[in-house]
Amino acid sequence: MLASVGYDAARRILEVEFLHHGIYRYVGVESAIFRALLAAESKGRYFQVRIRDRYPHERLA
């Protein structure tokens, strides 16, 4: 589901590249959420439960 993720701690921005759905930017994401995403056994499930639809976002590509 997730191809790659990046995080800007100073601006609290998470960028997620999906395998088939482009790149999205999520705003206001706490660093603890990003760290937990990286540590999650299922990154896709963690994303769906803890990030998707919980933060303002925009599609970049």
N, C-alpha and C positions, 0 to 999 in steps of 0.2 A: 504494500500500500504506500509506504513512505520511501522515497528514493534518497532524500537527504534533508537535513535540517541545519539551520544556522541561527545564531542568537546574538543580538547586540544588547549587552547588559546595561550599558549607559542609557539607552533609549527604550529598553524593555520591549524589543521587537523580536519576534520569532518568525523566521521564514521557513516554510515547509514546501518541499518539492514532492509532488505525488507522482507515482509511476505513470498514471494515465490521465491526470487532471490538471496539470500545470503547477505553477508556483503561487503560493498564497502568503501574505504577510499578516501576522496577528499582532495587535498592539496591546500593551499593558500587561504582558506576560511576565510573571515573577520569575526570578532566576531559579527558585526552588522547583517550579513547575518544569522548566527546561531541564534541570538536572534529573528530575524524576522521569521525564520522558526518555532521556538517554539511558537511564538505568532500568527502564521497564522491560520485562521479559517479552511482552507484546507491545511494541511501540504503536502499532495501529490501533489497538484497543485502548491504550492509555490516551492517545490523541482523541479518539472519539468520545471518551468519557470525560476527560479533564480539560480539553482545549476547544474542540469543535463546538461552535455555537455558544461559547462562553466569553469569547473575546471579540472585539471589533476586528474585522478583517477585510482585505481586498485581494482580488486576483491580480497578479503581476504578469503572468504569461500563461 
